Amino acid sequence: MALVVQKYGGSSVADADKIRNVARRIAAVKDKGNDVVVTVSAMGNTTDELIGLAYQLNEQPDGRELDALLSTGEVVSSTLLTMALEAMGYEAISLTGGQAGIRTDATYRRARILKVESKRVVKELEKGNIVIVAGFQGITEDMNVTTLGRGASDTTAVALAASLEAEVCEIYTDVEGVYTADPRIVPEARPLAEIGYEEMLELASHGTKVMHSRAVEIGELHHIPILVASSFTGKPGTLIHGGVSMEVRNKVRGIAHDLDVAKVTVVGVPDRPGIAAAIFEPLAAASISVDTIVQNASIDNITDLTFTVSRGQLDEVMEVISPIAKEIGARECVSDSTQGKVSIVGTGMLNMPGFAARMFSALSEKGINIQLITTSEIRITCIVDEGRVKDAVRVLHQAFELDVGD
């Protein structure tokens, strides 16, 4: 008997018929003699609808109350799925994130999991129950409900799989795996049979929506393979794991893109020690994640410092940074929320020259202007105008021949 941990996304449980379909899939796994733990997202667009309602009533809703509200979406889908299983004759129980032992810090809307106390889940499994856990949420030491960020039901599932020492965590959604690019933009994009943790983390962190980046981090840390597949077909999906061969395959594995990008520039910054810390430490204290950072060469001990953040955090960033810019003697602080980013990712690029030149040349030939560039050992990212992001994805997919199999 094995322990199987699964997660079903919002599109997979969007209505009663789809919930019944998921229940049948879970029942088939249980019928093979397995213990089953399932994490679910909110039905369809429930989270967006709840956010809309909240902001209709209060332009600045309290973080604690907003998280308490948003967590209800997953509670609804978990209880309905449990009812569907019970109607089929299976013993099942639904648990909130807190009841399942997901303990988090108190950073509302972006809480991080501190630990998973899975005793209750184990107890229910020992009773023979299928355990359905509401994803995307946890509870603080003070018993306040938190949410983990958009798409973080993946994180809940992998954290539970790690705590329960499952052999694999299965993530089911409305796509058939991890593709070489977004197939809605590039029809020729292919699903990958497998991909390494590092490559998947870079793709997820830079715009690929099929997996939450923190889920990949937990999977890598605890050596939990993650299967990404469709809940609507029988296709094998993509296995995210360690030890993927870097040989005899395309060195670039995928193209990621992200339109949730805002650029902030602190203009006329004095070039002296401590300035970067004065800017970025307050942002960190406000739980604001900064992505690309570029500092221009200093002229007469004056420079410009540019970085990118999520568009949803731009107002908060400007509130934090504007007074600091004045304090450090910068000329001004400006922002631009019309940017996007496109990235090429692949561990095979690590010790091979020419990838950057090929990327820049392909973008240049299509008249796509690069505003900022950032790299890691296995990724090159360009910030471009948001209106050219899709063109950039298409041209790079073609330039690196990703429509051709490994």
C-alpha positions in Angstrom: 0.0 0.0 0.0 1.3 3.4 -1.0 0.5 6.9 0.1 -0.6 9.1 -2.8 -0.8 12.9 -2.5 -2.7 14.7 -5.2 -3.7 18.3 -5.9 -6.5 19.5 -8.2 -6.6 23.1 -9.5 -9.6 25.4 -9.7 -10.5 24.5 -13.3 -10.6 20.8 -12.3 -13.3 21.5 -9.7 -15.1 24.3 -11.4 -18.6 22.8 -11.2 -20.5 19.8 -10.0 -19.7 17.6 -13.0 -16.0 18.3 -12.8 -16.0 17.6 -9.0 -17.6 14.2 -9.7 -14.9 13.6 -12.3 -12.2 14.3 -9.8 -14.0 12.1 -7.2 -13.9 9.2 -9.6 -10.2 9.7 -10.2 -9.5 9.7 -6.5 -11.7 6.7 -6.0 -9.8 4.8 -8.6 -6.5 5.4 -6.7 -8.1 4.4 -3.4 -9.5 1.2 -5.0 -5.9 0.1 -5.7 -5.3 -0.1 -2.0 -3.6 3.3 -1.6 -3.9 5.9 1.1 -5.0 9.1 -0.5 -4.5 12.8 0.5 -5.9 15.4 -1.8 -5.4 19.2 -1.9 -7.8 21.4 -3.8 -8.0 24.9 -5.0 -11.1 27.1 -5.0 -13.7 26.4 -7.7 -13.1 28.3 -11.0 -12.7 32.0 -10.5 -14.0 32.1 -6.9 -10.9 33.8 -5.4 -11.1 36.6 -8.0 -14.8 37.0 -7.2 -14.1 37.2 -3.5 -11.4 39.8 -3.9 -13.8 41.9 -6.1 -16.4 41.7 -3.4 -13.9 42.7 -0.7 -12.8 45.8 -2.6 -16.3 46.9 -3.3 -16.9 47.2 0.4 -13.5 48.5 1.5 -10.8 50.0 -0.7 -8.1 48.9 1.8 -9.4 45.7 3.5 -7.5 44.5 6.5 -5.1 41.7 5.7 -6.3 39.4 8.4 -10.0 39.7 7.3 -9.1 39.4 3.6 -7.2 36.1 4.2 -10.1 34.8 6.3 -12.4 35.6 3.4 -10.2 34.2 0.6 -9.6 30.9 2.5 -13.3 30.1 2.2 -13.0 29.3 -1.5 -10.9 26.2 -0.9 -13.0 25.2 2.1 -16.1 25.1 -0.2 -14.4 23.0 -2.9 -12.9 20.6 -0.3 -16.2 20.0 1.4 -18.0 19.5 -1.9 -15.5 17.0 -3.1 -15.8 15.1 0.2 -19.6 15.0 -0.3 -19.1 13.6 -3.8 -16.9 10.9 -2.5 -19.3 10.0 0.3 -22.1 9.8 -2.3 -20.0 7.2 -4.1 -19.7 5.1 -1.0 -16.2 6.2 0.1 -15.2 7.3 3.6 -13.7 10.8 3.3 -13.1 13.9 5.5 -12.4 17.5 4.6 -9.8 19.5 6.6 -8.9 23.2 6.5 -5.3 24.1 6.1 -5.1 24.8 9.9 -6.8 21.4 10.7 -4.3 19.7 8.5 -1.4 21.2 10.4 -0.2 23.9 8.0 1.5 26.4 10.3 2.6 29.7 8.8 4.0 33.1 9.7 1.7 36.1 9.9 2.4 37.7 6.5 -1.1 38.0 5.2 -1.7 37.2 1.5 1.9 35.9 1.2 2.4 33.7 4.3 5.1 31.2 4.3 4.9 27.7 5.7 6.9 27.3 8.9 6.1 23.6 9.5 3.5 20.9 8.8 2.1 19.1 11.8 0.5 16.2 10.0 -0.7 14.2 13.0 -4.4 14.8 12.2 -3.9 13.8 8.6 -2.2 10.5 9.7 -4.9 9.8 12.2 -7.6 10.2 9.5 -5.7 7.9 7.1 -5.4 5.3 9.8 -9.2 5.4 10.1 -9.4 4.5 6.4 -10.5 8.0 5.3 -9.6 9.8 2.1 -8.4 13.1 3.4 -9.3 16.3 1.4 -7.3 19.4 2.5 -8.2 22.9 1.6 -5.1 24.3 -0.2 -3.7 27.9 -0.3 -4.0 28.4 3.4 -2.6 27.8 6.9 -2.9 29.1 10.4 -0.6 31.2 12.6 0.6 30.6 16.1 -2.2 32.9 17.2 -4.8 30.8 15.3 -5.3 33.4 12.6 -6.0 32.1 9.1 -3.5 33.1 6.4 -3.2 32.5 2.7 0.0 31.5 0.9 -0.2 33.6 -2.3 -2.0 33.0 -5.6 -1.4 29.5 -7.0 -0.1 28.2 -3.7 -2.3 25.1 -3.4 0.6 23.5 -5.2 2.8 24.5 -2.2 0.3 23.0 0.3 0.3 19.7 -1.6 4.1 19.3 -1.9 4.5 20.4 1.8 2.0 17.7 2.8 3.8 15.1 0.6 7.1 16.0 2.3 5.7 15.8 5.8 4.0 12.5 5.0 7.1 11.1 3.2 5.1 10.4 0.0 7.0 9.0 -2.9 5.5 11.5 -5.4 3.2 14.5 -5.4 0.7 14.6 -8.3 -0.4 18.0 -9.5 -3.5 17.9 -11.7 -4.6 20.9 -13.7 -6.1 21.8 -17.1 -2.9 21.4 -19.1 -1.1 18.2 -20.0 2.2 19.1 -18.3 5.0 21.6 -18.5 5.4 23.0 -22.0 8.4 24.5 -23.8 6.4 27.7 -23.9 2.8 28.8 -23.3 0.8 26.8 -26.0 -1.7 29.6 -26.1 1.0 31.8 -27.6 3.1 29.2 -29.4 0.9 26.4 -30.9 4.0 24.4 -31.6 5.0 24.2 -28.0 5.6 20.7 -26.7 4.9 19.1 -23.3 8.2 17.9 -21.7 8.4 14.3 -20.4 10.7 15.4 -17.5 12.5 18.5 -16.2 14.9 19.1 -13.4 14.0 21.0 -10.2 16.4 23.9 -11.0 15.0 24.4 -14.5 11.4 24.2 -13.3 12.1 26.7 -10.5 13.5 29.2 -12.9 10.6 28.7 -15.3 8.0 29.0 -12.4 9.8 32.1 -10.9 9.8 33.9 -14.3 6.2 33.4 -15.4 5.4 29.8 -16.2 2.1 29.4 -14.3 1.7 25.7 -14.3 3.6 25.3 -11.0 4.1 27.5 -8.0 7.8 28.3 -7.4 7.7 27.6 -3.7 6.2 24.1 -4.4 9.2 23.3 -6.6 11.6 24.6 -3.9 10.0 22.3 -1.3 10.1 19.4 -3.7 13.8 19.9 -4.3 14.6 20.3 -0.7 12.8 17.2 0.4 13.5 15.1 -2.8 9.8 14.8 -3.6 9.2 14.1 -7.4 6.3 16.2 -8.7 4.1 15.0 -11.5 2.2 17.7 -13.5 -0.6 16.4 -15.6 -4.2 17.1 -16.8 -7.2 16.0 -14.8 -9.2 15.8 -18.1 -7.0 13.4 -20.1 -4.9 10.3 -19.6 -1.7 11.8 -20.9 1.4 11.0 -18.8 2.3 14.6 -18.0 5.7 16.0 -16.9 7.8 14.7 -14.0 9.8 17.3 -12.1 12.7 15.6 -10.3 16.5 15.6 -9.8 19.0 13.8 -11.9 17.7 14.7 -15.3 20.3 14.1 -18.0 21.8 17.2 -19.6 23.1 15.4 -22.6 21.6 14.5 -26.0 18.9 17.1 -25.8 18.2 20.8 -26.6 20.2 22.9 -24.1 17.3 25.4 -23.8 14.4 23.6 -22.2 11.7 26.3 -22.2 10.7 29.9 -22.7 8.9 31.7 -19.8 7.2 35.0 -19.9 5.5 37.3 -17.4 3.4 40.4 -17.8 3.2 41.0 -14.1 6.1 43.3 -14.1 6.6 46.9 -13.0 9.8 48.8 -13.3 11.0 51.3 -10.6 14.0 53.6 -11.1 15.6 55.7 -8.4 17.2 58.5 -10.5 20.3 60.4 -9.5 21.4 58.2 -6.6 24.6 59.2 -4.8 27.2 56.4 -5.4 28.4 55.6 -1.9 28.4 52.6 0.4 25.1 51.8 2.1 22.8 53.3 -0.5 21.6 49.9 -1.9 20.9 48.7 1.7 19.0 51.9 2.5 16.7 51.2 -0.5 16.2 47.4 -0.3 16.1 46.7 3.4 12.8 48.6 3.9 11.4 46.7 0.9 12.3 43.4 2.5 10.8 44.5 5.8 7.6 45.2 4.0 7.7 41.6 2.5 8.1 43.0 -1.0 10.0 40.7 -3.4 12.3 42.4 -5.8 13.3 40.7 -9.0 15.7 42.3 -11.6 18.2 44.8 -10.2 20.4 47.0 -12.5 22.7 49.8 -11.5 24.1 52.1 -14.1 27.8 53.0 -14.2 28.5 55.9 -12.0 29.2 59.4 -13.5 30.5 62.0 -11.1 29.5 59.7 -8.3 25.9 59.7 -9.4 24.0 56.7 -10.7 20.5 55.3 -11.4 19.2 52.2 -9.7 16.5 50.2 -11.4 14.6 47.1 -10.2 11.4 45.3 -11.0 8.5 44.2 -8.8 5.0 42.7 -9.2 2.5 45.2 -10.5 0.2 44.5 -7.6 2.9 45.8 -5.2 3.8 48.9 -7.1 1.8 51.4 -5.1 3.2 49.9 -1.9 6.7 50.0 -3.3 6.4 53.7 -4.2 5.1 54.5 -0.7 8.1 52.9 0.8 10.7 54.1 -1.7 9.7 57.7 -2.3 10.6 59.1 1.1 13.8 57.1 1.2 14.8 58.6 -2.2 14.5 62.0 -0.7 16.5 61.0 2.4 19.4 59.6 0.4 19.5 62.6 -1.9 18.3 61.0 -5.1 16.8 63.3 -7.7 13.5 61.4 -8.1 11.8 58.0 -8.1 9.8 57.0 -11.2 7.9 53.8 -12.2 6.6 52.1 -15.3 4.0 49.4 -15.3 4.0 48.7 -19.0 6.9 46.1 -19.0 7.1 42.4 -19.4 9.8 39.8 -19.3 10.8 36.8 -21.4 13.4 34.2 -20.3 15.2 31.2 -21.8 15.9 28.5 -19.3 18.1 25.3 -19.4 20.9 23.8 -17.3 22.6 22.7 -20.5 23.4 26.4 -21.1 25.7 26.5 -18.1 29.1 25.8 -19.8 28.1 26.5 -23.4 28.8 29.8 -25.1 26.6 31.7 -27.5 23.1 31.5 -26.0 23.0 35.1 -25.0 24.1 36.3 -28.4 21.6 34.1 -30.1 18.8 35.4 -27.9 19.7 39.0 -28.4 20.1 38.6 -32.1 16.7 36.9 -32.5 15.0 39.7 -30.6 16.8 42.4 -32.5 15.8 40.9 -35.9 12.2 41.3 -34.8 12.7 44.9 -33.7 12.2 44.0 -30.0 14.0 46.5 -27.8 15.6 45.1 -24.6 15.4 47.4 -21.6 17.0 45.4 -18.9 18.9 42.1 -18.8 19.4 39.7 -15.9 20.9 36.3 -15.8 21.5 33.2 -13.6 23.7 30.2 -14.4 20.8 28.6 -16.2 18.6 31.5 -17.3 18.7 34.7 -19.3 15.9 37.2 -18.9 15.1 40.3 -20.9 12.7 43.1 -19.9 10.8 44.4 -22.9 7.7 46.4 -23.7 4.6 44.4 -22.6 3.2 44.7 -26.1 6.1 42.8 -27.6 6.3 40.0 -25.0 4.2 37.5 -27.1 6.3 38.2 -30.2 9.4 37.6 -28.1 8.2 34.2 -26.9 7.4 33.1 -30.4 10.7 34.2 -32.0 12.8 32.7 -29.2 10.9 29.4 -29.3 11.7 29.3 -33.0 15.3 30.5 -32.7 16.1 27.7 -30.2 14.2 25.1 -32.2 12.0 24.0 -29.2 9.4 22.6 -31.5 11.8 19.8 -32.2 11.8 16.8 -29.8 14.7 16.1 -27.4 
